Every structure is written in C-alpha cells, then in structure tokens.
C-alpha cells in the first residue's frame, strides 16, 4: 500500500517517479536539455555525444530514489512488456562503483530468439537490440522492496526487422504528421507538427483474491471456463455508477496515487454495468505515451490489487452471461499549437479542414474495415464482440444527426451549411439553470462513434496493447487523406501562398462528394446490436468477421502491404499474421486443457459423490419406509443427476476428440480455423452441460467458488 503522507496533493506527487522535463532542466546543461526535449517531441534527433551526460544525470536521479538496477523496458510481440535488469555496480581493481554510460542508455542487447517473431528470428539467430525511445520518459518502478530505473525502448533484430509494437506506432505518427501538415498548409492553418492522441477508458473486474486463487481457470486464463449464472446478475441495473465498495475504493485510491507518481494522468473512476466491474480513464496524451502509460497502469492495478487481498481481472470476458470489458480508444489529431483537428470550432479554415479530415477518416475505415477488425482480434476479445455489451464485429461509424446532415448536403448539393448548436435544456425546475445540449448524441452500440471532438473506437479489448489499433487508425487516415489531396492536386500547394477559402472549397467539394459516396455504406446511426443491422450490413457489403481468425488474412493482402509502406515491410506483416494465429491457437489450447482438467479432477468427482449420496439416502429410506410415492420422487431426482453426469461425460469425450484432431493439423491457419469453428462451439456445449450440473450438485460439495461469491462478496 502507499506510504506517502495523505496530506500531499495529487499535483504535488504527479511525476515524482519520472525523469521529467522539469527534472532534466535542473540536471542537464541547457543545450543538452533543449536537444533532448526536441528529440522527445520529434523535432530533431538526439545528439549521441550528449548521451554520457544524460546517462549520468538519469542514474544520479534514480539512485536518489533508491534505484539499484536499470532496464530497457520494451514491448515485444507478446503484447505485454519485457525487461532485463542490470545493476549499476561495476568492479574496479579495489572497489565497486555505480556507473551508467551513454552507451548503456542508448542500446541494449536482449535475446531475440525467445520472443514471438513469426519466423523473422530463429533459436540460433538470437541477437536483438533495444534502443532508447526519448519520446517516452524514463521512470523508476518500485517492486519487491527494490527500485529499478526503466528506460522505455524499441526492439528490433540484428537484421533490422521490427520485433515490437512501438516502432510501427511511432512511424505511423510520422506518416500521419506528413499527410496532415500538407492539409494544414492548404487550409492556411499554422502548425509545425501534428500527432495522434488517445484516451483509453479501461474496464476491469475486481474480485476477492482468495476466491480467485481457488479457481485454476481464473488463475491461468483470466476467465471462468465453467460457472452457472448467479440468481442475480446485472438485470436490475443497480451497479452502474453506484456507490463504490469501500475495499475497492481503497484499492482504487492506492493505485491512482501510485499512477500519478509515474506521471499517468488518471481522471475518472466508477462502477461499470456488471457486478464487480469498474472503469478507470485517463486524460488524453500523445498515442505512444498513452500506450506506455496504459500498460504501466494495468501492471500497477494487478500489483496493487494483491496488496489489498483482491484480484484485478483484465480479461475481456471473465464471466459468462454478464458484460465483458473493453478498452475504449478515444482517438484524435492534435497540433503542436494545441488545436484538436477533430473539433470543428466554427471558423471557415477549421471547418473545411475538419470536413476533409473527416472524409479521409470515413473513407479509410470503409476501405480498411477488415484491417481494423483484425487489429482488435484475439481469442479473448471474440468472447465479447457481438454480445449485447460490446459492438459487433461489423466495423461501422456513427456521426450523429448534425454531421450526417452536413455530409448528406455535400453529397447531394455539393455544398454544406453547418447548423447552429442544439441550444439548452430547460427542465422546468427553477433552481436548476438551463444546461447545454451537445451537437451529437452518443451511440453506445457503434464500434466507432464520433463524440464531438474525437472518435471512440469501442471494439478494442480490455487486455490488449493498443499500439496496433492506434497504428492502423493513423495509417488509414493518412492514406485516405493522401488520396483526396492528390486527386485535388493540393499536395504541392505553397504554404506562403495558400488557396483562398473560396478556391479551396471549389476545388475540394467535388472530391469530397466522390469519397463520401464511395464510403457511405460504413456510416450507420441505428442499433448495432440488432439482427436487422447484420442483414443491412450484408447488403452494404461490409465485412462481418464473427471470428477473428477469419480477418487475420488481411494482414498479408497487397493493399495492407501498400498502406504499411515505411511502417512494416511485407515479411514483417507476414510475421504478425503468423504470430496472431499462433497466439489464438495457444490460447484456445490452454482453455481446453483447463476445461478437461477441472472437469476430470474437481467437478466430476464432486458430482459422483453427490450422486452416491442420493443413492445411499434412497437405499436407506427404502429400508425404513413403505411410501413408494416419495421414493419415486427421489428416484427421479437421482435419475436427473445421473443423466446430467452422463451428458457431461459424453460431451467432454466429444470435445476431447475434436480438440485432439484439430491439434494434429500442421497448417497453422487451418488449425486456428478448426479451433475457432469446431472446438470452441463444442466446448460451449460442454460448458452448458457442466453449468447445469452446478445447479444440481450439493453446494457444499461443489469445488469451485460460484458466481454469487466471486461477484457479490465484499
């Protein structure tokens, strides 16, 4: 738990464990500080001759906070982070000193063969490198009684192949910047740089740690493979935004304080819809930093929960038949002048810039919907997508009434007129002032919804590293924008003599008309949960990959290779295809192992014991009673239990046979498809049979904590 005095304010502890700009300014010579800040903000390259001075300052700062080791903290293709700790100590002839050099700061050399590489590396080709990423500040991490200096880094192989999730995101931001800066010049908007920003609303469950530890499925997989619904679930809608349990609030307070020390700008916390489900949301940040902070936050939440004798579950669907958890990725584009380019302010320059960007985004999403679906694909997220707590696997966009009217005007009339705001609500209560009405409503069923100044990508999974979805968003918008500007012959406009507003509108509106008509099918304002939308989406020829393995092939398509030029090459994209298929198959494989083990070693013995108890009771009753009618009812109960056990055993054998057959398939795409389309549907029947047993067996004999205990205790 936190040991900080409670009288310190949030602003006073913010960034305490971060090698921040204010710390650097105090500890570094002015020219070195300015070079490092410019490098961090992508304005120039870091001068290597400054590395030793920076390393000494970073080490001295970290040692004062108790650090004894350092590590390059990076994001391999596992989706989580990796680190190798080295001590600052070095031996001289007669003593030990603490030393950290510029060379050690700039580059590390972890083994690259033991991480997923999709064939880019093999066991006998082990050399890989980490390289310091100055755009994300170094920080100290306290754990296990020790303190480690963590240096955010990129990861690549000796051959130069990209082996991480961060390099593509950083490259995609550069690509987006180049495209949008061309647009700003055309519109006469001043800026030196733009970058994508995201805010990640994270949903999660918190349950009792002792109960979690009694469930092998929750311990190893993060979800329950068996579990009958409790008599009460979320149907009363009484948990959402309700009063937070005291023990959970204590946990939240603790991890939020630790997050603030790490410079993570947590903003919002509340109860979510399902029992024991919660949400935490930060303030917007530059995408690469937001991803780093989100990964840190998840680890911090897991670690802090254990200290409170709780368990934090980040799986997308820990519990059957109640809401799962997502990580809503709120995406926008910000200039270095602080202007949000997806926030139309009403000036002519900003309005036309916004409309061009919006059209590019809609076109990009329409054209690359399958790629967006693949970017959020995983075995765990498939359990959530398409349920009535998450958007469907069909990618569509919700814009709201006002924007739809504007775009329809452009399509039909070749002109637009932005309407005024919606005005005020008058509730007819004198003590409550008139309240503002937003220009758009919210569509909670849409995978991608415009919410006034950003797009909320709701299909991202709660456990997911958001680097790849954010990379895809950056690339498809950049690609759509480049096409529009090139077709309008605006890529060579001189910023010193931009087109007038009238000239720009005359030039661009016909192009926007064309691209809006092409992409209109992806715009949908209705209920994405409805079955009628599935049929309508089919008419619009929108892809509907209900299982993520069906979407992964798009990673190898020529169109994906084209738009990823300069981000990932064809071999690197192919490697990602191999990795996501392998991870999917392994995830399902683990789930099947758990189902079989738990059933055979825990549930079946308990059910047989209960069956024996009933049989023994009936036998004993026959010895002393002549009431045949009562015996008949008990025999019927026994028969129900016997049939339920037999049914569960029979289905388990069917699942095992299908699983074994699928596991022997050599071709990886075919194996993953068999797991998705054969093994998992049969395992769902297996779960149903076992969950039925749970409702029959004596509560004292059932070996696993039940949903009512997991979700409602505390």
N, C-alpha and C positions, 0 to 999 in steps of 0.2 A: 504494500500500500504506500501511498505518497507520504513522504516525511517532511514535505515543505510546510512551513507555517501557513495556517489558513488565512492570516491577515494580508498575505501578498495578493495583489490583484492579478487578473488574467493578463493585462497588458504588461505588468512588471515581469512576469515569468515567460512571456512569449519569446521563443527563440533562444532560451537560456542555454540549450544544448546544441546550438547551431553555430557554425563558423560563418556568421552572417556578414553582410556588408559593413555594419557598424563595428563589428569586431575587427574585420580586415582593415578598415580605415585607421583604427587605432594602432594596429600592429605592423602595418606594411608601409614602406616608403610610398609617397604619393604616386609616382609614375608606375610603380608595380601594382598598387591598388587600382588605379584607373585602367590599366591594361587587363587586370583580372575581371573587373566589373564589365568592361566592354566584351570580353570573351564570354562571360556568363550570359550576357544579353545578346549574343550572336552578332555583335557589331564588328569584331575583329578577332584575330587568332591570338592565343596566348603565346607570349614570347618565352621560349624554352629557357633562356638564360636567367629568367626570373624564378624558375622552379625551385631552386635550393632555398631561396629566401622565403618563398611561400611555404615550403615544407617545414622549415624551422619554426615559423610563426604558428602554423597549424598544430605542430607537435607540442609546442610550449602551451598553447591554449588548451589542448586536450589533456595534457598531463596535469595541469592545474585543476581540471575537473575529475582527476583520478584515473585517467586512461593509462593502461599498461601495454595495450596492443593496438594495432591498426589493421584494417582490411579494406580491400576493394570490394564494394558492395554492388552486385550486378544482377541482371535479370536474364538468366538463360531461358531456353525454350521449354522449361518445365512450367513456366507461368508464375513461379514464385521466385524468391531471391536466393542468392548464393554468396558465400563469404568464406575466406580462408584467413585466419588470424595469425599475424606475426607480431612478435614482441618488438618494442623499441630498443631493447637492450642489445648491445654489441660488446664483444670482449676485446680489450686491448691487451698489451703484454702483461700489465699488472693490475688492471681494474676493469670494471664493467661500466659502460656509459650508455645513456639514452641517445639514440641517433635516428634521424629520419631525413632522407635525402630527397632531392628533387627527382631523381631517377625512380626512387621507390614510390613517390607520389604519382608520377606520370603514368607508370606502366607496371602491371603485374603479370604473372605467368601461371595461371591455374591449369590443371589438367583438363583438356577439352574433350577427351575421348569418352568420359563417363556421363556426359550430358547428352540429351536428345540432339541429334544433328541431322536426321533424315538422310544419312549417307554422306554428308559433307565431311565427316571425320570418322575414322575407324579406330579400333583399340590400339593399333600400332602407330597411329598418327595422332599423338597426344597433345602436341603443342597448341596452346591457345593463349590469347592475351587479353588482359583488361586494360582499359585506358581511362584515365580520369575524365569525367564529364563536368566541367566547371559550371554548366548551366544549372546544376542541382547542388546546393551547398552541402559541404561535409557536416557531419553531426556526430555526437557521441551517443552510444547506446549502452544503457545500464542493465545488466542481467547477471544472475548468478553470483552476485557480490562483486562482479568485475565491471570495468568500463572499457569500451572499445571505440576507437576512432573509426568511423565508417566513411569511406570515400566513394560516393556514387560514381559508377563507371559503366563503360560499354564493354562488350565482349565479342571477340572475333577470333578467327583461326589463323594459323601460320600462313595459310594460303590467301588470307584476306576476306574469306567468306564471313558473312554476318551470322553470328550464333546467338544473338539476343533479341529482345523485343524493343530495346530503347533506340538503337541505331535507326531502324526504319521510321520510328516516330519522329526523331529529330530531323531526319532527311525529308519526311513528308511535310513538316512545318516549314522547311526552307522552300519546298516546291509550292506550297500554298502561298507563302510570302511573295514569291516571284510573280505568281499569277495575279494576286490581289493588288500588288503595288502597281501593276500595269493598269488595272481598272481605276485605281485612285488617281493616277495621272490623267486618265481620260475624263474623270469627273471633276478634276480641279480640287481634289481633297489633299491637303498636306499631311504627310507622314513619312517617316524614314523606314518603318518596318511594321509588319503585322504578324500576328501569331494566333494560333488556335488556343482557346481557353476552355476548360471543362470544370464542371462541378459535379461531384459524384455522390449521389444520395444512396447510402448503403443500408440495406435491410438485413436484419440478422435475428437469430433466436438466442435467448439466454435461458439455460435450464440449470438444475442442481447438478453439481459436478459428481457427487456420489452416485446419483442415479444414472448419469451418462456413463460412468465407468463400469456400470453393471450391464451395459449394452454393447456387445462387440461390434455391432453394425455402426452405432454412433461413434464409437471409439476409432474404428479403422476407416470407415467410409464417410462419416459425417451425416448419414441419413439412416432412417429405420427401414430395414428390408421387410420387416413384419410389424404389425401393430394395428389393432382394431380401433376405429374412431371412438373417442370418449362420448358418453351420453350428451355432453355439451361441447360444442366446438366454438365456431365464430358466428353462429347464426343469429345471436342476439345483438351482434354489432356493438358490444359493450366494451371492447378492449381498445378500439381505435381512439387515439388521443385522450385516453383515460388517465387517471392518476397512476403514476409510475410506482411500482412496488419499492419499498424502502431499500431492500438489499440490492435491487437492480440500480436504483438511483445512486447508491453509494459506489457501485461499480462504475457507472457512467461518469460520476464526478471525478473518480480517481483516474480513469483512462483519459478523460478530457484534459485534466491538468497536466498529465504526462505528455499528451499530444501537443499542448500549447508550448511546452518546453522545447519540443522538437520542431517548432515553427509550423505546425499543422493547424490551419485556421478553422477549427471546428465551430460550427454556428448553431445547428439545430439538433434537438433530440426529442423523440416522442414515441409513444406506443403505436405500433402498427396494427393491422387488421386482425391477424391471427393471435390467439393467446400465446403469451411469452415471446412475441415478436416485436422488434423495436427498429428504429431508424436513427442514423446519425448522418448529418450533411455538413459539408464544409463551405467556406466562401470560395468563389471562383479563383482559379490560378491558371498559369500557363500549363498547357497539357502535360508536358514531360514532367514538370514538378508535381502537378496534381496526381499523376500516376505513382510517382515515388512516394508521395505522402499517403496515398490510399493504401499502398502495400504496407507501409510502416504502420499505419493506423490499424489495419487488420491484425498484424502481428502483436501490436500493443494491446488490442482488445482481447485476443486469446490469452496473452500472458497475464493481463490484469484480472481477467475473469477467474483464473485459477487461484489467485491470491484471495479472492472473495468466496472461494469454495463454489464457484459457478463454472459453467462451460459455455463458451460462445460458439455458436454453430453458424457457419457461413455458407453451408451447402444451399443450393438453390431450392431443394425440396426435402427438408429433413423429415417432414411428417405428411403422411398420406391424407388426402381429402380435406386439408386446410391450406391456406395460402402459402405459396413459396416466397422466396426472397430474390429480389433483383438489385441491380446497381444502376440506377438511372443516370445516364451520362448526358448532362446538360452541356451542349456544345455551341460555341460561338467564335467569332473572329474579332480580335481587339487590335487596335493600332497602338504604336508607342506613344501617341498623344492621349491615350485613354479613351478613344472613341470605340464604342461597340458597333460594329458594322451591320449587325443584325437587329439594331434598334433604330427603326426609322424615326427621325426626330422632327420631320415636317419641312426641312429646308429642301429646295429643289435638288441640290447636289446630293444630299444624303438619300433622298427618296429614289432617285434614278439609280444610284449606286446600290442601294438595298434591293431594288427590283431586279437588277442584273445578277447580283449575288444569289438572290432567292431563286431565280430561274435556273441558274447554274446548279444550285443545290438540288432542286427538284429533278432536273434532267439527269444529274449524276446518280441520284438514288433510284430513279426509274431504270436507268441503263444498267446499273450495277447492284440491283436488289439482291441477286443471288450471292454476290460477294459480301454484302452487308450481313446476310443471313449466315454465311459461313464464318464471318468474323466473330459471331457470338455463339458458335456451335460447340457443344460439349455434351457428353452423356448426362451430366448433372443438370444442365440447363434445359435439355429436352424434356425432363420431367415436369418443368414449369411452363414452358412456352405452349400457348394454346389452351391452357387451363383458364378458368374464369378468375384468375388473379394476375394474369400476365397477358401481354399482347400475343397475338397468334404468330405463327412462323411466317405469315404473309407480310412482307415489308410494304407499308403504305405511309402516307404523310397526312397529318391533319393540320390545316392552316387557320381555321376559324372563319367566321362569316365575312368579316371585313376584307381580309386578304383574298378570300375566294372571289368576292365581288370585284376587287381590283383586277385580279388575273383574268377573270371572265371578260371584263371590259376590254382588256388588252387583246385577248384572243378574238373577240367578236367585232370590236370597233377600231382596234389599232390605237386606242387612247385610254388614258386612265385618269381618274379623279379620286384622290384619297379623301374619303369621307372624314368628318369630324369624329371626335371621341364619343363614347357611348354616354358620357354625362355622369349623373349622380343617381344614387338610390335614395329615395325618401321613404323611410319605413313607417312614417306616421307616428313616431314617438318623439315628443318634444325634447326630451333630454339627450337624445342621440342625434348628432349632426348628420347632415347628408354625407354619404360615403361614396367614394369614387367607384365607377364601373370600368373594368378592363375592356380593351378593344376586342379581345378574344376570350372565349370560354376555354375550359380545359377538357380534352378528351382523354380520359384515363385508360381507354382501351387501345389507343393508337401506338404502334411501335415507335413512330417519330412524330412528335407533336410540337408545333410552334407555340411558344408560351409568352410571346410579347417581345422578347429580345434574344431568344436562343431557341435551339431545337433540343427537345428532350428525347434521347434515344433510350427507350424503356426496355428494350429486349436484352440488354447486357445482363449477364448472370452475376449474382452476388459474390461468388468466389473468384471471379475472373480478373486477370490482369487486363486493364482496359487499353493497354498500348495498341493492340492490333485493331480493335474497332475505331479508336481515335485516328490511327494511321489511315485506315480506309476512308473515313469521313474526310480527312484532309485531302487525300488523293482524288477522290471522285469529284469533290467540289472544284479543285484545281483544274482537273481535266475538263469538266463541263464549262468552266469559265474560259479556259483557253480556246475551246471550240467556238464559243459565242464571240469572243473578241477577235479571233482570227477571221471568222466569217464576216464580221462587221468591219474588217480591215482597221481595227483600232490598236493593234499591237505595236505600231510604230509611231504613235502619237507623241509629240514632243511635249514634255511637262511644262516647258516655258511658254508654249502657245497651244493650250488645250482647246478642244472644240467648245463652242458656246453651248449652253444648255439646250437651246433650240436645235442646233446642229446634231448634238449627241442624241437627243430624243428622236429626231427624224431618222437618224442612222440606225439606232438600236431597236426601236419598237418593232419593225418588221421581223428582225431576227428573234426577238423575244416571243413574238407571235408564233413563229415556227417551232421553237423549242418547247413552248408551253403546250402546244397542241400535241407534239410528239409524246410528251411526258404526262399528259393529263390523267392517264389511267392510274397513276400511283397516288393521286390525290383523293382522299376519302374522308368524309366528315361524319359518317354514321357509326354504328356499333360494330366494332371489330370482333366482338365475341360471338356475334350472331352467325347461325349456319347460312343465312342468306348471303352474307358477305363472302363466304367461301365460294359460293356459286358465282357471285358477281365478279370476284377477283379472277376466277377462271375465264369468264367472258372477256375480261380486260387483259388476259394473257400475262397475269402477274405470277411469278413463281411461288409455289407453295411446298416448301420442303419441310414436311412434318417431322422428319428425322434428319438430324444434322449431317449424317454421313452422305446423304443424297446431295448436299450442297457443296461438299468439300472439293469435288472435281473442278469447280470453277477456279480454284487456285492455280490450276495448270492451263487454263484456257488462254488462247492467244491474246484476247482482249485484256485479261488480267495482267499478262506479261507486258503488254504495251503500256498500260497506265502505271505499272510499277517501275517503269524505266527510271533508273537513277536511285531507286529505293531498294529493291531487291531484284537480282537477276533471275533468269529462268530456273537455274539449278537451285537457287535459294528458295524460290517459291515451291518448287517440287519437293524440297526437303520439308517445308512446312506441311504440305499435303500428306507426306508420309508420317510425319510426327502426329498430326491431329487424328489420323486414322488409328495409329498405334495406341495413342492415349485413350481413344474411345474404346478400343477392344480391351485394353488392360483394365479400364475402369469397370466395364461390364463383367469381365472375368473375375475381378475381386468381389463384385456384388454376388455373383453366382456361388463363389466359394463360401461367402458368408451365409447365404441362404441355406446351403446344404449343411454346413457345419452347425449352425444354430438349430436347424430343424432336427438333425440327427442326434445331437448331443445334449440339447436342452429341452426343446419343445416336445418332441416325440416321447422321450422318457416321462415327462410330466403328464402328457395326455394318456399314456398307457397306465400310469399309476392311478390316475383318476378313473379310468375305465375299470381297473381292477377293484378299486374301492367301491364303485357302484355295484359291480358283480358280486363282490363279497357281501355287501349290505343286503342285496336282494336274496342271496342264498341264506343269510342269517335270518332274514324276515320270514322266509318260507318255513323255516323250522318252527316258528312260534305263532304263525298266523294262518288263518284259513280264508282271508279276504282276497280272493283271486282277482277282483277288480283293481284293487290297489297294486297288487303285484304286476298286473298288466300295464298300468301306467309307468311303473318303474322300469319294466322291461322295455317299454317304448323309449324311455329316456336313455337306457343303455344302448338300444339299437341306434338311436340318433348319434351318440358319441362314437360307437363302433364304426358307423358309416362315414362320419366326418374324418376319423383317423384313417380309415382305408382310402378315402378320397384324397387326403393329403399325401399319403404314401404313394398312391398311384400317380398323381400329378408330379410329385417330386422325381419319380423314376422317368417320366416323360421328359421333364425339363433336363434332367441329367443326360439323357440320351441325345437330345437336341444340342445341348451345350458341348458335349464331347465331340459330336460330329462337326459342329461349327469350329471347334478349336483346332481340328486337324487340317482345316483349309489353309493351304500355303499362300495363296494370293491374298495380300493384305486388304485391298478394297472389298474383295468378295467375302473375306472373313468378317470385316466390320459390318458389312451389309447383312450377313447371316445373324450376327449378334443382335442387330437392330430390328430385323424383320421376322426372325424366328425365335431366338432365345428370349428376348425381353417380353414379347406377347405371351409366351407360355409361362414365364416367371410371374407375370401379373396374375394369371390363373392360380399359380402356386400360392402367391401371397393371399389371394382371396380365400383359398381353402384353409390356410393356416390362421388367418384372421378370424374365420368362422369358428375354428377350434378355440380360440381365445375367449369367445363369448360363451363357451360351454364348460370349459375346464374350471375346477375349483380355483378361486382367486388366490388362495394360499399356496397352491401348487404351481401356479404359472411362474416360470423362471425369470421373466423379463419385466422391468418396470413398465407399467402401462401408460398410455397417453394421458390419462387423467392425472397421473403422478408427475409425469415429465412436464406437462404444460400448465398445471394449475397449483402445484405446491409452491409455497413461499410467498 
